[in-house]
Amino acid sequence: MAGRTREDPFAELFGALSERLRDDRFRPPLDVWETEGAIRIRMEIAGVSRERLRVTVQGEELRIHGERMPPAEDAVVRHHQMEIPFGPFERVIRVGVPFERDGVVAHLSDGFLTVTLPKRRSGPRRIPVARVHEGGS
């Protein structure tokens, strides 16, 4: 076909998988949503152990580092198909909503990592006034 170029032959062959493999790094998919009281992130990371995960917050960024180890090669003669990516990964999510850093929690269950960032309350807050004892301590 003269004059016609193919933009990405791998996308034609492998679809969305080519996007995940393009930069030679494992990039687990994730969803981010907001509830009335929190921002939630859910990442699909089947096969990644809790010991190989690190979740940190710095400023407005949530960073998730981890590694999915390759499967054991017990007596493999030949691979016929390999679609499950492995190796190290890092995802950085910029959170545009103020959140309470001390209240962030992460849970790993059934191959999903769920991170909850409680929203920082806005508006007026009543500050209690402490009584000062005179004449000592």
C-alpha positions in Angstrom: 0.0 0.0 0.0 1.9 3.0 -1.3 1.7 6.2 0.8 0.3 4.6 3.9 2.4 4.3 7.0 1.7 2.4 10.1 1.8 4.5 13.2 2.4 1.7 15.7 2.5 -1.9 14.5 2.7 -3.2 18.1 -0.6 -1.5 18.9 -2.2 -3.3 16.0 -0.9 -6.6 17.2 -1.1 -6.3 21.0 -3.5 -3.5 21.7 -3.3 -1.9 25.2 -0.6 -4.3 26.2 1.9 -2.5 24.0 1.3 0.7 25.9 2.2 -1.0 29.2 5.3 -2.5 27.7 6.5 0.4 25.6 8.9 1.9 28.1 10.3 -1.5 29.2 8.8 -1.0 32.7 5.8 -2.7 34.3 3.1 0.0 34.8 0.2 -1.5 36.8 -3.2 0.1 36.0 -4.9 2.2 38.6 -8.1 4.1 39.3 -8.5 7.3 41.3 -11.8 8.6 42.6 -13.1 11.0 45.2 -15.7 10.4 47.8 -17.2 13.0 50.2 -14.5 12.4 52.8 -11.5 11.0 50.9 -9.5 10.4 47.7 -9.1 6.7 46.9 -6.6 5.0 44.7 -6.9 1.4 43.7 -4.0 -0.3 41.8 -4.1 -3.8 40.2 -1.0 -5.6 41.4 -1.7 -9.3 41.5 1.4 -11.3 42.4 3.2 -8.4 44.2 3.9 -9.2 47.8 3.4 -6.7 50.6 7.2 -6.8 51.3 7.9 -5.6 47.8 5.7 -2.5 48.1 6.5 1.0 49.4 3.8 3.8 49.6 4.9 7.3 50.4 3.5 10.8 50.4 5.5 14.0 49.8 3.8 17.3 49.3 0.8 16.7 47.0 2.2 13.5 45.5 1.5 9.9 46.4 4.3 7.5 45.2 3.8 3.7 44.9 7.0 1.7 44.3 7.1 -2.0 44.0 8.3 -5.1 42.2 6.6 -8.1 40.7 9.0 -11.0 40.6 9.3 -13.2 37.5 7.7 -16.6 37.8 10.0 -19.5 38.8 11.5 -21.2 35.8 11.1 -24.8 37.0 12.0 -27.0 34.1 10.7 -24.6 31.4 11.7 -25.8 28.0 10.1 -23.1 26.0 7.7 -20.2 26.6 4.7 -20.3 24.3 3.2 -17.0 25.4 4.1 -14.4 28.0 1.7 -11.5 28.6 2.1 -11.0 32.4 4.6 -8.2 32.9 7.0 -8.3 35.8 9.8 -6.2 37.3 10.0 -3.0 39.2 7.4 -0.2 38.9 6.7 3.3 40.2 3.5 5.3 39.9 3.3 8.9 41.0 -0.1 10.4 41.5 -0.5 14.2 42.0 -3.4 14.7 44.3 -5.0 18.1 43.7 -7.1 18.0 46.8 -5.7 18.8 50.3 -5.5 15.6 52.4 -4.4 14.6 55.9 -1.0 13.0 55.5 -1.1 11.4 59.0 -4.4 9.6 58.1 -3.3 7.9 54.9 -3.8 4.1 54.9 -3.0 1.4 52.4 -4.4 -2.1 52.2 -3.4 -5.0 49.9 -6.2 -7.6 49.3 -7.0 -9.9 46.4 -4.4 -8.5 44.1 -5.4 -4.8 44.6 -3.7 -2.1 46.6 -6.1 0.4 47.9 -4.8 3.7 49.3 -7.2 6.1 51.1 -6.2 9.7 51.6 -8.7 11.5 54.0 -9.6 15.0 52.8 -8.4 17.9 55.0 -11.4 19.6 56.5 -11.9 23.2 55.5 -13.8 26.0 57.0 -13.9 27.3 60.5 -12.5 25.2 63.4 -13.0 26.0 67.0 -9.8 26.0 69.0 -10.2 25.2 72.7 -8.6 27.8 75.1 -6.6 26.2 77.8 -6.7 27.5 81.3 -3.3 28.8 82.6 -2.6 28.1 86.3 -1.2 31.1 88.0 1.6 30.9 90.6 3.6 27.9 89.6 4.2 25.0 87.3 
